[in-house]
Amino acid sequence: MKTNILLSVLALFLMPASFGQKATFDFTFTAVDSGAYVILDSVKVMNRAQGNDTVLFWPDTTLTLEINQGDLLLFIGYATEFPVGMPEGTPGNEEFTIYPSRPNPVREQGEISLYLPEKGSLSLLVTDLQGRVVLSTECQLDEGYHSFSFIPADGGLFLLTARWNGLIRSIKILATTACSGRNWSLEHTGSTKTPLPVKASPQVTGIMKQSGILDTPESNGSYTFQFATNIPCPGMPTVTYEGQIYNTIQIFSQCWIKENMNVGTMVPGTQEMTDNGIIEKYCHSNEADSCTKYGGLYQWDEMMQYDTLLGPQGICPPGWHLPTDEEWKLLEGAVDSQFGIGSNLWDLSGLRGYDAGKNLKTTSGWFSNGNGTDLFGFSAMAGSYRILPGTFDLTGYEGVWWTSSQVNSSKAWYVNIHFFSPKIGKWDDVWSVKPYGFSARCIKDL
């Protein structure tokens, strides 16, 4: 099926941010999990240049948009993962379980039930398709089955995430409310140790997943969302470049080189890098073994190979490029358990998110046991960085990576992960001046 929506005639899109030449494109969407076909629940298209969006619901697969040429679009695909052969959370299974809303869709009020194997703290978070938090609550509950009354304030598709004892369970809720002027509500209405009634026909509980693709379209496009993660990039498990072999890692629709780049000739930390036709790198404490372990450290201009365009090849292998701030934000939304892809939170500077940093960190090597879970195989290490006037910070405390996005002619955005926080940071501060030496990662071209 096909949905034709000309954004110029929608009230939402009547405030263009620029006056560039407009063009009309057709976009078609499919999805896979590794090589297996996946049915998309919906696709959200966000125009990052103009700050507006629209949503396409399955079974529609094609969208027609009128946009300014050069606009950056973020496509977010949503699909439900159904564990093979796993029946709908059967009461009495003694596992942390959240059951589908009754009814679903919810018009006026729904009932949500869950089971806690032990007494503990439970946090509940309701987010929309953009990852914006519309409702959150936390409570101490005893072991047993608990019921909650859920009242939506708006219509749409929402994700309810429950967190208990480090475990996360999620369900989708479709709200079709026609009421306005009321508040979101999620209230505990009762508990019991008696198993809840089970529906006569067993179903399968699904967890909604999201995957994102960034592009600046210049023609009609066909986009395939990848829902596999923590696997080598399909068809390209390794990349050989400048005599070194790098591993790849697929994190939903992004394919990354798993290690920090370690290309170039080592120069002492006191020496400034120059545009001399030779790729240069710093190694912590001026020791080559440190580059072998943590990768090289690069001044921003050297990393970019003296290009100032977004996402250049720079020091990356052919077919790969240096990630932009937008590509880092997509990664952060993909791995954070609370704030999804496209959330306005990722536009902020400073420490942000909930646990994106923890989920990207390696499981060892961080100071004071500030290790991560490395859930997605990104393996962010706590390396060092070169500070002015040419010394190095200690290893083990944080990892710091340049983006290819400039703040101005003398500064660029950088991303960091600390040992003391599960969050992730993006900064424009005194450390973001281009002569500092930070790590670099590469991401595969579309």
C-alpha positions as CSV (number, residue, x, y, z in Angstrom):
1,M,0.0,0.0,0.0
2,K,1.1,3.6,-0.4
3,T,0.5,6.7,1.5
4,N,1.0,10.1,-0.2
5,I,1.6,12.9,2.2
6,L,2.8,16.2,0.8
7,L,4.3,18.0,3.8
8,S,3.7,21.4,2.3
9,V,0.0,21.0,2.8
10,L,0.1,19.8,6.3
11,A,-0.2,22.4,9.0
12,L,2.8,20.7,10.8
13,F,5.0,21.5,8.0
14,L,4.0,25.1,7.2
15,M,7.0,26.6,8.9
16,P,10.0,25.8,6.8
17,A,13.4,26.7,8.3
18,S,15.0,27.6,5.0
19,F,14.1,28.7,1.5
20,G,16.0,26.1,-0.5
21,Q,14.6,24.5,-3.6
22,K,11.9,22.0,-2.8
23,A,11.7,18.5,-4.3
24,T,9.2,15.6,-4.0
25,F,10.6,12.2,-3.2
26,D,9.2,8.7,-2.7
27,F,10.6,6.7,0.2
28,T,10.1,2.9,0.5
29,F,10.8,1.0,3.8
30,T,11.6,-2.6,4.6
31,A,13.3,-4.2,7.6
32,V,15.4,-7.3,8.4
33,D,16.9,-8.9,11.5
34,S,20.3,-10.1,10.2
35,G,18.9,-11.7,7.0
36,A,15.3,-12.5,8.2
37,Y,12.4,-10.3,7.1
38,V,10.8,-8.2,9.8
39,I,7.4,-6.5,9.7
40,L,7.5,-2.8,10.6
41,D,4.9,-1.5,13.0
42,S,5.5,2.0,11.9
43,V,8.1,4.4,10.5
44,K,8.6,7.9,11.8
45,V,10.3,10.5,9.6
46,M,11.9,13.4,11.3
47,N,13.2,16.4,9.3
48,R,16.3,17.4,11.4
49,A,16.7,20.6,9.3
50,Q,13.2,21.9,9.8
51,G,12.3,20.2,13.1
52,N,9.1,18.5,12.0
53,D,8.0,14.9,11.6
54,T,5.3,12.5,10.3
55,V,4.5,8.9,11.0
56,L,3.7,6.0,8.6
57,F,1.8,3.0,10.0
58,W,2.1,-0.6,8.7
59,P,0.9,-2.0,6.2
60,D,1.7,1.3,4.4
61,T,5.3,1.0,3.2
62,T,5.8,4.1,0.9
63,L,5.8,7.7,1.8
64,T,5.9,10.7,-0.5
65,L,7.4,13.9,1.0
66,E,8.2,17.3,-0.3
67,I,11.3,18.6,1.3
68,N,14.1,21.2,0.8
69,Q,17.0,19.7,-1.1
70,G,19.8,19.2,1.4
71,D,17.5,18.5,4.4
72,L,18.8,15.9,6.8
73,L,16.1,13.2,7.5
74,L,16.0,10.7,10.3
75,F,14.0,7.6,9.5
76,I,13.0,5.6,12.6
77,G,11.6,2.1,12.1
78,Y,9.6,0.4,14.9
79,A,9.1,-3.4,15.0
80,T,8.0,-5.9,17.6
81,E,10.4,-8.7,18.6
82,F,8.5,-11.9,19.3
83,P,10.6,-14.6,21.1
84,V,10.1,-17.8,19.2
85,G,8.0,-20.4,21.0
86,M,7.7,-18.2,24.2
87,P,4.1,-18.1,25.4
88,E,2.6,-14.9,26.7
89,G,3.9,-14.3,30.2
90,T,2.2,-17.2,31.9
91,P,1.3,-16.4,35.5
92,G,3.3,-18.5,37.9
93,N,6.4,-18.6,35.7
94,E,8.3,-16.9,38.6
95,E,10.1,-14.5,36.3
96,F,9.8,-10.7,36.2
97,T,7.0,-10.2,33.7
98,I,4.8,-7.4,32.3
99,Y,1.5,-8.5,30.7
100,P,-0.1,-6.8,27.7
101,S,-2.6,-4.0,28.4
102,R,-6.2,-5.0,28.7
103,P,-7.8,-3.8,26.5
104,N,-5.3,-2.8,23.8
105,P,-6.0,-0.4,22.1
106,V,-6.9,1.7,25.2
107,R,-9.6,4.4,24.8
108,E,-10.6,5.6,28.2
109,Q,-8.7,3.3,30.7
110,G,-6.6,0.2,30.5
111,E,-5.3,-2.3,33.1
112,I,-1.6,-3.3,33.1
113,S,-0.4,-6.2,35.3
114,L,3.1,-7.4,36.1
115,Y,4.7,-10.0,38.3
116,L,7.7,-9.4,40.7
117,P,9.6,-12.5,41.9
118,E,10.9,-10.6,44.9
119,K,10.3,-7.4,46.8
120,G,12.0,-4.4,45.3
121,S,11.9,-1.0,43.6
122,L,10.0,-0.8,40.4
123,S,10.2,2.1,37.9
124,L,7.7,2.6,35.1
125,L,8.2,4.9,32.2
126,V,5.8,5.7,29.3
127,T,7.4,7.2,26.2
128,D,6.0,8.2,22.8
129,L,7.5,7.2,19.4
130,Q,10.0,10.0,19.6
131,G,11.3,8.8,23.0
132,R,9.8,11.7,24.9
133,V,8.8,10.7,28.4
134,V,5.1,11.4,29.0
135,L,4.8,9.6,32.4
136,S,7.2,8.1,34.9
137,T,6.8,6.7,38.4
138,E,8.7,4.6,40.9
139,C,7.5,2.5,43.9
140,Q,8.5,-0.1,46.3
141,L,6.4,-3.3,45.9
142,D,6.3,-6.7,47.5
143,E,6.6,-10.0,45.7
144,G,3.5,-11.0,43.7
145,Y,1.2,-9.9,41.0
146,H,0.4,-6.2,40.7
147,S,-2.2,-4.2,38.8
148,F,-2.1,-0.7,37.5
149,S,-4.7,1.6,36.0
150,F,-3.5,3.4,32.9
151,I,-5.3,6.5,31.6
152,P,-3.8,8.1,28.5
153,A,-4.0,11.8,27.8
154,D,-3.3,11.6,24.1
155,G,-3.8,9.1,21.3
156,G,-0.9,7.3,19.6
157,L,1.5,4.4,20.0
158,F,3.4,4.4,23.3
159,L,6.0,2.2,24.9
160,L,5.7,1.3,28.6
161,T,9.0,0.2,30.1
162,A,9.3,-1.5,33.5
163,R,12.6,-1.8,35.3
164,W,13.2,-4.0,38.3
165,N,16.4,-5.3,39.8
166,G,18.4,-4.4,36.7
167,L,15.9,-6.2,34.4
168,I,13.8,-4.4,31.7
169,R,10.5,-5.4,30.2
170,S,8.5,-3.4,27.7
171,I,5.1,-3.5,26.1
172,K,3.4,-1.4,23.4
173,I,0.2,0.4,24.1
174,L,-2.0,1.9,21.4
175,A,-4.1,4.7,22.8
176,T,-7.2,5.8,20.8
177,T,-8.5,8.4,23.3
178,A,-10.7,11.1,22.0
179,C,-10.7,13.1,25.2
180,S,-8.6,16.1,25.8
181,G,-7.6,18.2,28.8
182,R,-6.9,15.3,31.1
183,N,-3.6,14.2,32.6
184,W,-1.6,11.0,32.1
185,S,-2.2,8.6,34.9
186,L,-0.6,5.2,36.0
187,E,-1.8,4.2,39.5
188,H,-1.2,1.0,41.5
189,T,-4.7,-0.5,42.1
190,G,-3.9,-3.8,43.9
191,S,-1.7,-6.8,44.4
192,T,-2.1,-10.5,45.0
193,K,0.0,-13.6,45.2
194,T,-2.6,-15.6,43.3
195,P,-1.8,-16.0,39.6
196,L,-3.9,-13.8,37.4
197,P,-6.4,-15.2,34.9
198,V,-4.9,-16.3,31.6
199,K,-6.6,-15.7,28.3
200,A,-8.0,-18.8,26.7
201,S,-5.9,-18.5,23.6
202,P,-2.1,-18.1,24.3
203,Q,-0.4,-15.2,22.6
204,V,3.2,-14.1,22.3
205,T,4.5,-11.1,24.2
206,G,6.5,-8.8,22.1
207,I,9.1,-6.1,22.9
208,M,9.1,-3.1,20.6
209,K,12.5,-2.3,19.1
210,Q,13.6,0.7,17.1
211,S,16.2,1.3,14.4
212,G,17.3,4.5,12.8
213,I,18.7,5.7,9.5
214,L,20.1,9.1,8.7
215,D,20.2,10.4,5.1
216,T,20.2,13.6,3.0
217,P,18.1,12.4,0.1
218,E,18.8,13.6,-3.4
219,S,16.4,11.3,-5.2
220,N,13.8,8.6,-4.5
221,G,15.1,6.1,-1.9
222,S,14.6,2.6,-0.6
223,Y,15.6,2.1,3.0
224,T,16.1,-1.2,4.9
225,F,16.1,-1.0,8.7
226,Q,18.4,-3.5,10.4
227,F,17.2,-4.8,13.7
228,A,20.1,-7.1,14.5
229,T,22.7,-5.9,17.0
230,N,25.9,-7.1,18.6
231,I,27.0,-9.0,15.6
232,P,29.7,-8.4,13.0
233,C,28.3,-6.2,10.1
234,P,26.7,-8.7,7.7
235,G,29.1,-9.5,4.8
236,M,31.9,-7.5,6.4
237,P,33.2,-8.9,9.7
238,T,36.6,-7.3,9.4
239,V,38.3,-4.4,7.6
240,T,42.0,-4.4,6.7
241,Y,43.4,-0.9,6.5
242,E,47.0,0.5,6.6
243,G,48.3,-2.9,7.6
244,Q,45.8,-3.4,10.5
245,I,42.8,-5.6,10.8
246,Y,39.7,-4.0,12.5
247,N,36.5,-5.8,13.6
248,T,33.1,-4.5,12.7
249,I,30.0,-4.3,14.9
250,Q,26.4,-3.9,13.8
251,I,24.2,-1.8,16.1
252,F,20.8,-1.8,14.5
253,S,21.1,0.1,11.2
254,Q,24.6,1.5,12.0
255,C,27.7,-0.4,11.1
256,W,30.7,0.7,13.1
257,I,34.4,-0.2,13.3
258,K,34.6,-1.8,16.7
259,E,38.0,-0.4,17.7
260,N,39.4,3.1,17.9
261,M,41.4,4.0,14.8
262,N,45.1,3.4,15.1
263,V,46.5,4.6,11.8
264,G,49.5,6.9,11.2
265,T,53.0,7.7,12.4
266,M,53.4,8.3,16.1
267,V,54.6,11.8,17.0
268,P,55.5,13.1,20.5
269,G,52.7,14.7,22.5
270,T,54.5,18.1,22.5
271,Q,54.5,18.3,18.7
272,E,51.6,19.9,16.9
273,M,50.2,18.0,13.9
274,T,50.5,19.6,10.5
275,D,49.1,19.1,7.0
276,N,52.2,17.4,5.6
277,G,50.7,14.5,3.7
278,I,51.5,12.0,6.5
279,I,48.8,10.8,8.9
280,E,50.1,11.5,12.5
281,K,48.9,10.1,15.8
282,Y,49.7,10.5,19.5
283,C,50.0,7.6,21.8
284,H,49.4,7.8,25.6
285,S,52.7,8.6,27.4
286,N,54.4,8.5,24.0
287,E,54.4,4.7,24.1
288,A,53.5,2.8,21.0
289,D,52.0,-0.1,23.0
290,S,49.3,2.3,24.2
291,C,48.2,3.0,20.7
292,T,48.0,-0.8,20.1
293,K,45.7,-1.1,23.1
294,Y,43.6,2.1,23.0
295,G,44.1,3.4,19.4
296,G,45.7,6.6,18.4
297,L,44.8,10.1,19.6
298,Y,44.3,12.8,16.9
299,Q,43.9,16.5,16.7
300,W,40.6,17.3,15.0
301,D,42.1,18.7,11.8
302,E,44.5,15.8,11.5
303,M,41.6,13.3,12.0
304,M,39.6,15.1,9.4
305,Q,42.6,15.2,7.1
306,Y,42.0,19.0,6.9
307,D,38.5,18.7,5.5
308,T,35.8,20.7,7.2
309,L,32.7,19.0,5.6
310,L,30.5,16.8,7.8
311,G,31.3,13.1,7.7
312,P,34.4,13.0,5.6
313,Q,36.5,9.9,5.1
314,G,39.4,11.5,7.0
315,I,41.6,8.8,8.6
316,C,38.9,6.1,7.9
317,P,39.2,3.3,5.4
318,P,37.5,3.8,1.9
319,G,33.8,3.3,2.2
320,W,33.8,4.6,5.8
321,H,33.6,8.1,7.3
322,L,34.0,10.0,10.6
323,P,30.7,10.1,12.4
324,T,28.8,13.3,12.7
325,D,27.1,14.6,15.9
326,E,23.8,13.4,14.4
327,E,25.2,9.9,13.9
328,W,26.4,9.7,17.5
329,K,23.0,10.8,18.7
330,L,21.4,8.1,16.7
331,L,23.7,5.5,18.3
332,E,23.0,6.9,21.8
333,G,19.3,6.7,21.3
334,A,19.6,3.2,20.0
335,V,21.4,1.9,23.1
336,D,19.8,3.8,25.9
337,S,17.1,1.9,27.7
338,Q,14.9,4.9,28.5
339,F,15.4,7.6,25.9
340,G,14.9,6.4,22.3
341,I,16.2,7.5,18.9
342,G,15.1,11.0,18.0
343,S,14.5,12.1,21.6
344,N,15.0,15.9,22.1
345,L,17.2,14.9,25.0
346,W,20.1,14.0,22.6
347,D,20.1,17.6,21.3
348,L,21.3,18.8,24.7
349,S,24.9,19.2,25.7
350,G,26.5,17.8,28.9
351,L,25.8,14.4,30.4
352,R,22.5,13.0,29.2
353,G,20.5,9.9,28.7
354,Y,20.0,7.1,31.3
355,D,22.4,4.3,30.6
356,A,23.8,4.8,27.1
357,G,27.3,5.2,28.4
358,K,27.1,2.1,30.6
359,N,25.8,0.0,27.7
360,L,28.6,1.2,25.4
361,K,31.5,0.7,27.9
362,T,33.7,-2.4,28.1
363,T,33.1,-4.7,31.0
364,S,36.6,-4.1,32.5
365,G,39.3,-1.5,32.6
366,W,37.4,1.4,34.1
367,F,38.5,3.1,37.3
368,S,36.8,2.3,40.6
369,N,34.8,-0.5,39.1
370,G,33.0,2.0,36.8
371,N,32.7,-0.8,34.1
372,G,29.9,-1.1,31.6
373,T,27.8,-3.9,30.2
374,D,28.9,-3.6,26.6
375,L,25.4,-4.8,25.6
376,F,25.8,-3.9,22.0
377,G,29.5,-4.8,21.4
378,F,30.7,-1.3,20.9
379,S,33.5,-1.9,23.4
380,A,34.2,1.8,24.4
381,M,37.5,1.7,26.3
382,A,38.7,4.1,29.0
383,G,41.7,5.4,27.2
384,S,43.6,8.6,27.5
385,Y,43.6,11.9,25.7
386,R,46.2,14.5,24.8
387,I,45.8,17.8,26.6
388,L,47.5,21.1,26.1
389,P,50.4,21.9,26.0
390,G,51.2,18.3,25.0
391,T,50.8,16.0,28.1
392,F,48.3,13.1,28.5
393,D,45.5,12.5,31.0
394,L,45.4,9.3,33.0
395,T,43.9,6.1,31.4
396,G,40.9,4.4,33.0
397,Y,38.9,7.4,33.8
398,E,37.1,8.2,30.6
399,G,36.9,7.7,26.9
400,V,36.7,10.7,24.6
401,W,35.9,10.7,20.8
402,W,35.7,13.5,18.3
403,T,32.7,14.0,16.1
404,S,33.1,15.5,12.6
405,S,30.7,18.3,13.5
406,Q,32.3,21.7,14.1
407,V,31.1,24.2,16.8
408,N,33.1,27.0,15.0
409,S,36.4,27.4,13.3
410,S,38.4,26.7,16.5
411,K,36.2,24.1,18.3
412,A,34.4,20.8,17.5
413,W,31.8,18.7,19.4
414,Y,33.2,15.7,21.2
415,V,31.6,12.8,23.0
416,N,32.8,11.2,26.3
417,I,31.9,8.5,28.7
418,H,33.0,8.7,32.4
419,F,33.8,6.0,34.9
420,F,31.5,7.5,37.5
421,S,28.3,7.8,35.3
422,P,26.1,5.5,33.3
423,K,25.2,8.5,31.1
424,I,27.0,9.8,28.0
425,G,28.2,13.3,27.4
426,K,28.4,15.7,24.4
427,W,30.4,18.9,25.0
428,D,31.2,22.3,23.6
429,D,33.6,23.6,26.3
430,V,37.2,24.5,27.0
431,W,38.2,20.9,26.1
432,S,36.6,21.0,22.6
433,V,39.4,23.1,21.0
434,K,40.7,21.3,17.9
435,P,44.4,21.0,19.1
436,Y,43.4,18.5,21.8
437,G,44.0,14.8,21.0
438,F,41.0,12.5,21.2
439,S,40.1,9.0,19.9
440,A,38.3,8.5,16.6
441,R,35.8,5.9,15.5
442,C,34.6,5.2,11.9
443,I,31.1,4.4,10.6
444,K,30.2,2.7,7.3
445,D,28.8,4.8,4.5
446,L,25.2,4.2,3.5
